[in-house]
Amino acid sequence: MIIGITLIPVAVNNLGGGVGVKDFGSPQNLTLGFGVLALIILMNRFFKGFMQTISILLSIVVGTLAAAFMGKVDFSSVGQSGWFSLIAPFSFGAPTFSS
């Protein structure tokens, strides 16, 4: 519960459109954010079983589709990225241990 309370400022920033965007808190961003939140609440209230379990995932997908129709989603970096890549071990440096 403490983790959830700590994440409230992050959720509010993301609800408004994200940190550093020029249209932060625009009606379009707030409608989209509160629409996804309302869909999550409605699905949890009226569905049971599997649909209730995936309500957050399904609401995020619906919200992403709505944002794509509004022109707020940019998938260009996904198309430019590679399908596979090798993991570079210790890319941040070797681990250190202290006693």
Stockholm file with secondary structure:
# STOCKHOLM 1.0

chainA/1-99         MIIGITLIPVAVNNLGGGVGVKDFGSPQNLTLGFGVLALIILMNRFFKGFMQTISILLSIVVGTLAAAFMGKVDFSSVGQSGWFSLIAPFSFGAPTFSS
#=GR chainA/1-99 SS CHHHHHTHHHHHHHHTTCTTCTTTTCHHHHHHHHHHHHHHHHHHHHCCTHHHHTHHHHHHHHHHHHHHHTTCCCCHHHHHSCSCCCCCTTTTCCCCCCC
#=GC SS_cons        CHHHHHTHHHHHHHHTTCTTCTTTTCHHHHHHHHHHHHHHHHHHHHCCTHHHHTHHHHHHHHHHHHHHHTTCCCCHHHHHSCSCCCCCTTTTCCCCCCC
//
